[in-house]
């Protein structure tokens, strides 16, 4: 009774704006990914990451309590294989370049973005 069983990639969404999280959830679930958690600030992002162990984390840079870059630095220090896509209206490329391990930087897409840009970044992380 075998069939095609597709494992959905697990995603953590981190953004301090509820409407952005809702829009990302809609776009991501449309593409057959599973949202395992959401976070509204950098501290919560780190907690949710280690609770849920997502395949991909989509994170804003400008977050309360701890920036997305600070949260990513903490996540990557404990899990160097974490796949993070920054989705932000601000580009702090110097901070982002400091996160590169082995020459590989987290992905970055600038808000506002087209759904195709998000999907391309997610495909590159898989």
C-alpha positions in Angstrom: 0.0 0.0 0.0 2.9 2.3 -0.7 2.4 5.7 -2.0 4.4 8.8 -2.5 5.2 10.1 1.0 6.7 13.6 0.9 8.5 14.9 4.0 7.6 18.5 4.5 10.4 20.9 5.3 9.9 22.4 8.8 10.1 26.2 9.0 10.4 28.7 11.9 9.1 32.2 11.1 10.5 35.1 13.1 9.1 38.6 12.7 7.8 41.2 15.2 4.9 42.1 12.9 1.9 39.7 13.2 0.7 40.6 9.7 4.1 39.7 8.2 4.1 36.4 10.1 0.6 35.6 8.7 1.6 36.5 5.2 4.8 34.3 5.4 2.8 31.5 6.9 0.4 31.6 3.9 3.1 31.7 1.3 5.2 29.0 2.9 2.3 26.6 3.5 1.2 27.0 -0.1 4.5 25.5 -1.1 4.0 22.4 1.1 6.3 23.4 3.9 5.2 23.0 7.5 5.4 25.9 10.0 6.6 24.4 13.3 6.7 27.7 15.2 6.6 31.4 15.1 8.5 34.0 17.2 8.0 37.8 17.6 11.4 38.7 19.0 15.1 37.5 19.0 15.0 35.9 22.4 11.9 33.9 21.5 13.5 33.0 18.1 16.4 31.2 19.8 14.1 29.4 22.2 11.8 28.2 19.5 14.7 27.2 17.3 16.1 24.8 19.9 12.6 23.6 20.9 11.5 22.8 17.3 14.7 22.2 15.4 13.4 23.6 12.1 15.0 22.8 8.7 14.8 26.5 7.7 14.4 29.7 9.8 13.1 32.8 8.2 14.0 35.8 10.3 13.7 39.6 10.3 16.8 41.5 11.3 15.1 44.3 13.3 13.6 42.5 16.3 12.9 43.5 19.9 15.2 42.3 22.8 17.8 40.7 20.5 18.3 41.5 16.8 17.9 38.8 14.2 21.7 38.9 13.6 22.3 38.4 17.4 19.8 35.6 17.5 21.3 33.9 14.4 24.8 34.3 15.9 23.6 32.4 19.0 21.8 29.7 17.0 24.8 29.2 14.7 27.3 29.0 17.6 25.3 26.0 18.9 24.2 24.6 15.6 26.5 25.5 12.7 24.3 23.7 10.2 21.3 25.9 10.9 19.7 27.3 7.7 18.7 30.9 8.1 17.1 33.2 5.6 17.0 36.9 6.6 13.9 38.7 5.4 14.2 42.3 6.2 13.6 45.9 5.0 17.1 46.8 6.3 20.3 45.4 5.1 23.1 45.3 7.6 25.5 43.5 5.3 28.5 44.0 7.6 26.8 42.3 10.4 25.6 39.5 8.1 29.0 38.9 6.7 30.3 38.3 10.2 27.9 35.3 10.4 29.5 33.5 7.5 31.0 30.2 8.4 33.3 28.6 5.9 32.6 31.4 3.5 28.8 30.7 3.4 26.5 33.5 4.4 22.9 33.2 5.4 20.5 34.1 2.6 19.0 37.6 2.5 15.8 38.8 0.8 14.7 42.4 1.1 11.2 43.4 2.0 9.0 43.9 0.1 9.7 40.8 -1.8 8.1 38.7 -4.5 6.9 35.2 -3.5 9.3 33.8 -6.1 12.3 35.4 -4.3 11.2 33.7 -1.0 10.8 30.3 -2.7 14.1 30.6 -4.5 15.9 31.4 -1.2 14.1 28.4 0.5 15.0 26.1 -2.3 18.7 27.1 -2.0 18.6 26.2 1.7 17.3 22.7 1.1 
